[in-house]
């Protein structure tokens, strides 16, 4: 939850100071179109994740991490968007959202499939 609040504070500071997009902290992640999604309800499927996150862009890859023995979700995933700009929208708008009673964390990542 602290990470979510820190992202909200960073975004607000950038808005208040009228910092241009090129100087935003998001710009440090412009080389990757992947996001990390944590705190997911265990009953969600890959299709559910795509449905939730497709409102900010076209997902091209999703890896819902599962237990190797049971096949059950571990509650986190990595998602790649077609366009890197969609990652910023997802991080800013879905970080801290509540999905089926659980607060999810959404952040940039340099995931390698």
C-alpha positions in Angstrom: 0.0 0.0 0.0 2.9 2.3 0.7 4.1 1.9 -2.9 0.7 2.9 -4.2 0.6 6.0 -2.1 4.1 7.0 -3.1 3.2 6.7 -6.8 0.1 8.9 -6.1 2.3 11.5 -4.4 4.9 11.5 -7.3 2.1 12.0 -9.8 0.5 14.8 -7.8 3.9 16.6 -7.5 4.4 16.3 -11.2 1.0 17.8 -11.9 1.4 20.6 -9.4 4.8 21.5 -10.8 3.6 21.2 -14.5 6.5 18.8 -15.2 6.5 17.8 -18.9 6.0 14.2 -19.9 9.6 14.0 -21.0 10.8 14.7 -17.5 8.2 12.4 -15.7 9.3 9.5 -13.6 7.4 7.3 -16.0 9.9 8.3 -18.7 12.5 6.1 -17.0 10.4 3.1 -18.1 9.9 4.1 -21.8 12.0 1.2 -23.0 9.4 -1.4 -21.8 5.8 -2.1 -22.4 5.4 -4.5 -19.5 3.7 -3.9 -16.2 3.7 -5.9 -12.9 0.3 -6.6 -11.4 0.3 -7.8 -7.7 -2.4 -8.5 -5.2 -4.7 -10.2 -7.7 -7.6 -12.3 -6.4 -6.6 -15.9 -6.9 -9.8 -16.8 -8.8 -9.0 -14.4 -11.7 -8.0 -15.9 -15.0 -5.8 -14.6 -17.8 -9.0 -13.5 -19.6 -10.2 -11.6 -16.6 -6.9 -9.7 -16.4 -7.0 -8.8 -20.1 -10.6 -7.6 -19.7 -9.6 -5.3 -16.8 -6.5 -3.9 -18.3 -7.6 -3.6 -21.9 -9.4 -0.3 -21.0 -6.0 1.4 -21.2 -4.6 -0.3 -24.4 -4.2 -3.5 -26.3 -2.6 -6.3 -24.2 -0.3 -8.5 -26.3 1.0 -10.9 -23.7 -0.1 -11.9 -20.2 1.7 -14.2 -17.8 -0.4 -15.1 -14.7 2.1 -16.8 -12.5 0.8 -20.1 -11.3 2.0 -22.8 -8.9 3.8 -25.5 -10.8 2.3 -28.4 -8.9 -1.3 -27.2 -8.4 -1.8 -24.8 -11.3 -3.4 -22.3 -8.9 -2.7 -18.6 -9.4 0.0 -17.0 -7.1 -1.8 -13.7 -7.2 0.5 -11.7 -9.5 1.0 -11.3 -13.2 3.0 -9.5 -15.9 1.2 -7.9 -18.8 2.6 -6.4 -22.0 0.8 -3.7 -24.0 1.1 -3.1 -27.7 2.0 0.6 -26.9 4.3 1.6 -24.1 2.1 4.7 -23.3 -0.6 2.3 -22.1 1.6 1.2 -19.3 1.6 4.8 -17.8 -2.2 4.9 -18.0 -2.5 1.5 -16.3 0.0 2.3 -13.5 -1.7 5.7 -12.8 -5.3 4.5 -13.0 -5.3 1.0 -11.7 -2.6 1.1 -9.0 -4.6 0.9 -5.8 -7.8 -0.2 -7.4 -9.9 -2.8 -5.6 -10.7 -5.9 -7.5 -13.0 -8.5 -5.8 -12.1 -7.0 -2.4 -8.4 -6.9 -2.9 -6.2 -3.8 -3.6 -4.0 -4.4 -6.6 -0.6 -3.0 -7.2 0.3 -2.0 -10.7 3.8 -0.8 -11.6 6.3 -0.6 -14.4 8.7 -3.5 -14.8 11.4 -4.8 -17.1 10.1 -8.3 -17.5 11.8 -10.8 -19.7 9.5 -13.7 -20.8 
